[in-house]
Amino acid sequence: MSDTANRANWGSKLGFILAASGSAVGLGAIWKFPYVAGKNGGGAFLIAYLVCVFTIGIALLLAEMLIGRTAKKSATTAFRDLKGGLWPWAGRLSVLCIFIILSYYCVVGGWTIAYIFRSITGEALTSDTKALSAAFGSFIANPGQALGYTAAFLGITVAVVMGGVEKGIERMSKVLMPALFILMLILIARSLTLPDAWDGVKYFITPDFSKLTASMIVDALGLAFFSLSLGGGMIIAYGSYLPQDTKLVGATLWVSSLATLACVLAGLMVLPAVFAFHVDPAAGPGLTFITMPAIFAQMPAGQFFAIAFFFLLLFAALTSSVSILEPIVSFLIDEFGWARKTATIAVAIASFVVGIPAALSFGPLADVQLFGKSAFDLMDYVASNVMMPAGGLFVALFVGWAIWPKIRSELSAEGSAAVLPAFRLICAVMAPIVIGVIWYHNL
């Protein structure tokens, strides 16, 4: 195992905040949040989501940071060093979970690279949504293109992680996160100038509480949980590189706020344009790869905005894929003493191999089903709906019960004793109950 004293550290608090925020943003904030909000009625869902983020979500985020910084190790080793017993299996579960996520996430990341090129050539710019749908279907069904773009995206991710914490992940995040927010603001400014765009704004920010249902609340809880990268050990790994004098409560507030801001900006970027062109706000993934190009085709300077939009998606995908790969690499470094370069390359090769069925599940393997799902859908379902909630449940119980005296001392030492009662209540009682409800609903 590696020596804690020799462990890498973030070069600055800003670098950590931007990297952790990038982990939380991902593709989900850019394309998933707008259509989930649209499906659930807009304003009422937005309020429910914000309440979930700034209660249970922020508590679990702080819990994962505390585990990582206290142990100075990735999830598995952290659970062993802090408590032992069967707890390391919670860390191993998180490593397996994010390995599965990485294997299919890179497939979607590859799509973003492809659509940058398609926007540059103008191939993706047409107002005929049927033609766009057929072109997208043909692209993802082509095994050579699917595997090639998956490998390209994975290669970029590997290059960043191989650079290490400060020179790789932190340096990338300091560039990509500000760029991501700047691109979103540009696209929002353009979107708001479209005819009838303000109907989309009103829909998004005006709550209609008649649409507030139990199902909507569960959706809001689930999206808040997954949009903050909780339950997969990513934040534990990032927290392990934090200096001891970092104020974690403040850092948690910053990360939660930036991640939530990205979701809100995504809603303001997509929904006004959707209403301007009378597109179904609950169009799902097609909102990005099918509907958005049709919208750009009808906009002045549409090609420029299309290129900018898919670059934004690539940035968002990279900030998350890096945070997914890093804990797996950290696990191999901490548990087996591997060199960073060796661990990164080994994980990348294994991830690509495991991801082949996911990449081919829209083409040659489209008719291969297990439990009624394709390889891609099954990997997504098992990781996102079963394993991540389980990981979050273990984190809450670990902090709220197993190592609470140590956590209380950590927060008291940094001058954050005032948050202890609420933090303990959420971790020990509320979070397990809520995560259990989400898990039951998803299953």
C-alpha angles and dihedrals in degrees: 000000000000121000113254090218090060095046118128119253136202112264091225143001089246090056091053093047092050093045093048091045089051089052090054097044105055127137090308094070093048102045108008101049096055095050094042089050089046092049091050099050104268116248101038090050091049091056092047090049093050092050091052093048095050096047117033095008096055092044093055091045090055090045093055092046090051093050091050098045095043094052098031087216139096120270103280096045091041093056090048096047095045099044115346122195112095094335095098087068088067087060093047089051090054092050092051090046096054092042088060091046092050091051094060098025090067088059091062090041088057090055090060091055091049092051092051088060092042089053092049092052092042091238092124095049113095133113091224102102092186090058090046091050092050092047092050091048091049092049097051090044092057105096095202094052094040093053094038095054091042090055091047093053092045090050092056090049091050092051091056096046092045087059089067132228105308101025096037117025099025094044092049093047093050089058104034101043096055089042090052093053092044092052091048092052091050092051092046090053090052094043093053092056093061120104113271090006092131090063086066092048091051091048091052101046104028111085120222101193091189085077093055105115137159089254091054092051091051089050090050092049092048095048092047091050096048097038090061093053092242126165099025101085094246095120091043089057093046091046090054090067093055121111114243093246094061113120100233098190091058092044090051091053091051095048093046092047095049093046091049091046089056090054093048092047089050089055091050090047098050110027098056090052091045091054092043090059096035095243123158106262089210094058092125122206089349087070087075108034100028111020101037094056088052089054092048090051089062095047128089107253086012095157091057092051092045091054091046092048096052091044086054090052090050091051091049092047092049096050088056099039090053091052090049095050096043098066091050090051090045089052091056092046094048099038102037106017095242120166114252094243094050093046094048095050093045093051091046093053093046091046092051092050093049090045095056094088089049092051092048096043091093093051130018093008096041092113094048106101134176118189086352093301135107119239091261094049093044093052091048093047097048095045100040103033102033114019102038094051088048090052091050091049091053092048091052093048093043094054097034096049119000101053102012096129090056092046091048090054092048094052093042091052092056092049097255099117091125092072095052101094095049093040092052092047093052096045098041100039119002101045096050091050095046094044089049090054091049091047092050091047093049093047 
